[in-house]
Amino acid sequence: MELSKHSAVIASIHQRFVRTGKLSKEQGKNLNWLFELRSVGDYGGIAHVSRQQVEQAIQAAEEFLLAIKFLLR
């Protein structure tokens, strides 16, 4: 399977892992939120990401990576 857009990858993760319970709904929500933050970083505009949001994003990303590593074992 080849996915060419970030949104397609995220949709696939939700379908294959969140809906099946392999990843929690919280992790799915965090993935969506991280993607939104990434869009702010790429496209900016008047939006701003606070230091607190950055720290929360790092923690969410680290937790997501740990969950994925666990699934790959």
N, C-alpha and C positions, 0 to 999 in steps of 0.2 A: 504494500500500500504506500503510495506516495502522496503526501499532502504538501501543497505549495503555499498555503497561507497560515499565518499564526492562528487565526480564528478556526481554521479547519482542524489544526492540531489540538486546540483546546476543546473543541466539540468532540473530537475522537476520544480524548482523555475522559471527558464526562461520560460518554456513552460506554466506554470499555471498562472504566475503573470506578468512577463515582457511582453510577447507577447500579453497578454490580456489587457495591460495598467494599471493593478492594481499596478504595480511598474514601475517606469520610466526606460528608457533605461540606464540612468546614474547610477541608483541603480544597475542594472544588471551588468554594466561594473565594478562598484566598488566591487561587490561581487566576480567577477572573479579575480580582482586585489588582493583583500584580500586573496583569496585562493592561489594565486601565492606567496604572502608574507608568508603565513603559510607554504608553501612547502619549502621556503628558511629557515624558522625557524626549520623545522623538518629535512631537508636533507642537509642544509648548503652548504657544498663545499666551493668554493671560493667566493660565492655571499655574499653580505653584505647589510643590511638594514640600511639606514641612520636615524638619529634622526628625520629629516623632514618627511621622509616616515612613520616613526612610528606615528608621530603626525597626519599626514594625514589619516593613517589607523584607528587610534582611532576615529577620526571625522567621517570617512566613516562608520565605524561599528556602532557608536552611531546613525547616521542618518538612517541606515538600520534597526536597532532595533526599532526605533520610527515608521518607516513605517510599519513594521510587526505588532507592537502592534496596530496600527490604523486599519490594516486589520482584526485583531482578534476580534475587538469590534463588 
